[in-house]
Structure formats: structure tokens, C-alpha cells
Amino acid sequence: MPAASVSRIPVEERLFSLVLALLATETGLTKNEVLSTVQGYRQRYRAGGDNANLERQFERDKDDIRDLGVPLETVDSPGQAGNNQNLRYRIPRGSYELPSDITFSAEETTLLNLAAMVWREGSLSGESRRAVIKLKGLGLVSDEPVLGYAPRLRVRDAAFEPLRAALERNAIVRFAYLKPGEAEARVRELAPLALVQHQGRWHLHALEPGTEITKTFLLRRIVSQVTTTGALFPAPSGDQTARALEELDEVWEAHTADVDVLADSDAATRLLKRRGTVRLPSGALRLHYSDANIFADELAGYGPEALVLSPPDLREAVRDRLLQTVEEHTSRGTGTEGNTRG
């Protein structure tokens, strides 16, 4: 299959197929079995060849799945304890299903069934059918409905679909983009090269027409409709998805923060599970991050459970958010309308 076709496989289809495959097996799948058989990997897999980029993609996908709350486990292959080359991956159904003590009334069940029907007939229905067919082809047949394992779905950014459509056509796009710290959004015209998910968030990797400069944009910061200009650009060579993810990983590796967390708190539990987290001799956590503003939002959400020790700019960003929260609640309590920060 041509490289250009392979790069067009939606990321959500690959993640969905991976979840289904790991749910359908009790003993788990090895990395090689995943890469050679699951939709989104098998098209780029080279038997006996170099699959280093594909293996890194699988490692990132595991992190994204765990970020979504899916309990992905790593287990030793039978009779090969300690052999990291043959580790198996699975999603235990008991940990992913609803607890047995949770029940629903007749009215609640009706609403859930309606929601399931909407989901089944929605944008994932085609991907679901293809994934199930592939699982049957592997001999991984489950008698239980797929819908029983899809209670957690993230809403994609509104810009996703028009960007994906433009990507398919190699069409130049235009949108307004608001960077943190700027008062007004700037209109951008770009050649979309890849849509990638990194650390649970969608990014656009794009080229500025007339230059050789590529940049990555966070979809959540696109504040207007995405439109096409009518101009097309030549299809790029190489694996643009892998290139974009490699650049994002470099940014993530380069930025670290030391955070003191309250023992046995929600902050301690969640931050310890982040990829690359290291506990320092002092007890504080050293964490990697890609975007200081997004990370500051997350840390501020933990309130007194997390204290940023370094770097100073991240500490100040979290402090500003906490002060703004206090002022907003104070203004509401006194009947003052609006944001007191102006």
C-alpha cells in the first residue's frame, strides 16, 4: 500500500481497533502481534524489517489509551516470566465494565439504549464494523456486543473534521488561531500535513505556503471555522505523522517541572501515572510536559494537593490561575458581576 494511503488512516480508528483487539483476548497480545495484525499498524508493519517508528507509535498509543481511563495491563507470556521481548498486553474486562453494584432504572436504561443507538449509527460505525471483521479474521471472536465497551468517548475538536477533509484533498486551509497571552487571534493559511494525537490532545502539523517552515497547532486553540482557500498543494513525501509526533516528543522531553504533591491525594495518584514521571529523593515528582499553559490548567485543578517548585514561569502561571479562581468566586459571593481581573 502506498505510504500516502497509510498515513490517511484516522488515529481514532487505530486506537479503537487496538482497544477492541486487547479486549477480545484473555491472554493478551504481544507487541509483534499487535503491530502485524491490528488496523492502523499492520499497513506499515514490515516483517523482518525495521519497525522502530511503529513501535514508538504503539508506546504513545498505550499512553493515550490509559489517559482515556482504559485499564491496559502488561503481563508476562506463559512460561517466559521476565522476558521483556514477549510481554503481552490486554484490557481486563472486569476492570473496564461497570461495577456489579451499579443498577439503572427502566427510564435510565431506555436513555442509555438510545445513547448507544446514536453512537452505533454515528461516525464510528464504519470503523467499528471494520475492526470487528479484522478481529474475526484473527480468530478473536467475542459474543458480547462492542457497545458494552465504549462508555468513554472524548468529543473531538470542531476543527477536526474539516481539517481531515482538507488533508485528504491536499487543500490549503484558513482559520483564526489564538495563542496564549495574545489578546486577538491571528488568521493562518496553512498546508495541513498531518493530524496527530499527543498526550491526549489533537494537533495539526502544517506547512506555511511559500516557505519550508512547518509548525504544530493545538486544535483547541482554533477559534473560528476552518475553511479552504481553493488552492491545493503537492502531497508531501515521507511519514508526516511520525515526523510530527517526533517533534512533539522532543518538546515534551525538553520541558520538565518539579512538583510537590500531597501523599495519597488525587494529584499524587494521577501525576505518578504520567509517562516519564520520576520521584526525586525529596519526594517531589519530576514531570514532563509539552504546553506550559495546558499543564498549568491541570495543576491548578488539583488546588492545594500540588505545589510547583520549578520552573518559576510554570509556578507563576499556576498561581495566577488560582488567584483568578478566588477572585471569580469572591465576586459571585458579593453579587459583583463579571471578572474582577478585567
N, C-alpha and C positions, 0 to 999 in steps of 0.2 A: 504494500500500500504506500503511496507517495507520502512524503513527510508532511506536505501541506494538509493532506486529509487527516492524518493522525492528530495534528495539532488542533484540529477543529472539534475534537471530542470534548463535550462540556465537562467541566470539572465536577459539577454536582452529579453527573451520570456516573463518573468514575467512583466517587465516594459512595454513592448509593449502591452501586454494584458490589463494592468492597464490603459494605455493611451486610448486604444480603448473603454474600458468599460466606462470611465469617459467622453469621447466624445459622446457616444451614448445615454446619458441620459440628459434631460433638467433640472430635479430636483436634480440630483446628487445621490450618493450612500453613505450610512452610512459606517463606518469602519467595522461593522459586516457584512454588505452585501458584501463589497469588500473581506474580509478575507474568507468568506464562499463560494464565487462563482467564483472569478477571478482565472484564471490559474496561478499557482505558489504559491498561498496562500491556495486555497481550499484543496490541497492534505495534508497540515499539520494542517488544522483547526480542532479543537475538539469542537463539540457542547456541551456547558455546562462545558467544561474543561478549563484548563489553557492555554491561548493563548498569554501570556506575550511576549515571544520571537517573535512570529509572529507579534504582534502589534509594537514592536520595529523595525522589518524589514520594516513594512509599513511606519513608520515615516522616516526611512532612504531613502526608495524609493521615498517618496514625495520630499525630498531634492534633490535627483538625477534628478528627472523629472524637477524640477524647474531650476536646474543648466543647463539643456539642453535647456532652454528657453521656456518650456511649461508653459502656464499661469494657473496653478492649483489653484482653488479657494475653500475656505471653507465657507459654508453658513449654516444658521440655518434651522432646519427642520420646515415645515409649522406648525404654531400654537405652536411651542416649542422654542421660542426665548430665548437664554441664557442657554439652556440645552446642555452642552458640550458633554454629553453622546450620543446625537443624531445628532451631527454635520454631515453635508453632504458634499461630495467632488465632484467637477465637473470641467470640462475643457470647458469654453465657446467657442463655435465655432467661434464667431465673433472676439475674441481676438487671435485665432490661425490661422485664414485664412489670406490670403494676403489682404492688403488694397484695397478698390474698385477702387482707382485712379491709380493702377498699371496695365499696359497693356503690352502685348507682341506682337511682330511682328509675321508674319507667320513662318519665319525661326526660331525665338526663340521658338515658340510653338512646332515646329517639334522636336527641340532638347530636349525640356522638356518632350515631349511624349516618345522619345527614352530613355531618362534617367529613366522615370517611368517604361518603359518596362523592362529595365535592373534590376531595383530594384525589380519589381514584380517577375521576374524569378530568382532572386538571393537567397542568403542564408536565407532570412526572409520569403520566400513564404510559406513554410510549416507552420511556426509559425503563419503567417497571417491567413491562412485558418483555423487553429485550433482555433485561437482567435475569428474569425467571427462566427464559428459554436457554440462556447460556448456562445457568446453574443446572438445569435438567440435562444439558449436554455433558456436563461434568459428572453426572450421576448423583448430584447433591439435590435430591428432591425432598421438599418439605410439604407435608399435608396441611400445615397451618397457613392461614391467609397472611400475605405480605403486610396487609394493613395493620395487623396486630403489632408490627414492629416499626411503625412510623409515627409515633406520637409527637416527636420533637422535630419540627421543621423551622428553619430560620427564613424569614422573609428576605428575599434578595432586594438590593437597592433598585430603585425605579430606573436607574440608568443602565442596568444590566442588559435587559433585552434589546434596546435599540443599539447598544454598543456591540452586542454579539451579532446582531443582524448586519451592522456595518463591517464588522470583522470578516464575516462570510463573503462580503462583496468587495473587500479591499477599498472601502469608501472613506473619504475624509469626513471627519465629524467636527461639529462645533458645539460647545457648551460653556456655561459660566462656572468657574471654579473658585471657591472661597478658601484661601489658605488661612491657617490660624494666625491671629494677630493682625490681619488685614481687615479694614473696615468695609471694603467693597470687593465683590467678586470680579475676576478678570475673565474675559471671553477667550477661550482657547480654540484653535483649529489644529487638529492632530490626525495623524495616520495611525489607527489602532493596530497594534501588533499582537497583543495577547491579553486575555482576561485571566487573572490568576487569583487564587485564594491563599492568603498568607496570614498565619496566626488568627484564623477565623474571620478575616475581613477580605473583601474583594478589592482588587487593584486593577487599574488599566495601565498596561505598558504600551507606550505610544511614541511615535517619532514626530518631531516638528518638521513640517514640509519645508523643503528648501535648505535644510541643514542635515547634519549627521547626528544630531543630538537626540537621544532617547531619554524619556523621563517616565516616572511612575506616578500615577494619580490614584488617590483613595476615592472610591466611588461614593462614599457617604458625604464627600465634600463637594460633589457636583450639585449645584443649586438651581439648575434650570433644566428644561427638556433638552435631550440630546437630538440634534438634527444633523442631516447630511448636507454637504455643500454642493453635491452633484459631481464633484471631482473624484477620480479614482487614483490609486497608486499601485505600483508594481508589487506583486506578492513578495514578501521578504524571504531570504534564504535562511536556512538553519532553524533550530528549535527555539523560537522566540519565548515560549513558555518557560523552558528550562533556563534561558538567559535571564528572564525577569525574576524568577524565583531565586536564582543565584545572587543577583544584585540585592534583592530584599534580605536574603540571608546574611550578606556581607554587612548591611546596615544594622541588622539585628545583633550580629556578633560584636560590632564595634561599640554598641551602646549598652552600658551596664549601670545598675543602680544598687546601692546597699540600703536595705530596708529592714528595720527592726519590727518584728511582729509579736503580738500578744500570744503567748503559748495557748494551744488548744482552741484558738479562735477560728472564725471563718476565714480570715485573712491568711492565717498560718496554713490551714488545710489547702486552700486554693492556690496560694502562691508557691507552696512546696511542690505542687504537681506541674508547674510550668516547666516547659522544656528548658534544660540548661541551668536550672536553679542549683545553687551551691550554698550550703550552710557554712558560714565563716566561723572561726574559733570563738568569736564574741557571741555567737548565737544568731546574729543578723543573717539575712538572706541576700545573696548576690544574684540579681535578676537581669536578664537581657530584655531589651525592648526595641521596637522599630520606630515608634512615633511617640515623642515625649508628651504631646497633648492628650492622645488617647490613653497612654499609660497613667498620666496624672488624673484623668477622669476615673479610671479604675481604682487607683489607690485612694483617692478622696472618698470613694464609695465605701471603703472599709472604716472610715471615721477614725476613732481612737485606737483601732486594732493594728494600724500600720503607721510607722513613723519613718519618713525618708531621711536617711543620714547623708547620702550623696547620690548624685551631684547636686550642687546648690540650685541650679536652674529648675530641676525637677522638684526639689523640695519647695521652692518658692511657688511653682505652678500649683502644687497640691494645696499649699497654704492659701493661695488666692481663691481656690475653689471652695475650700471650707469656709473662709470668711464670707464669700458670696452667699453660700447656703444659709449661714447665720443671719446675714442681713435680710435675705428674702423672707425667712421665717419671722424675723422680728417685725418687718414691715407689715406682714399679714396679721400678726398678732395685735398691732396697734391700729389697724384699719387703713394704713397707708397703701395707696395703690402704686403699682409699678415697681421697678427695680431701683433700689436706693443707690446703686453704684452708678446709675446714669449711663 
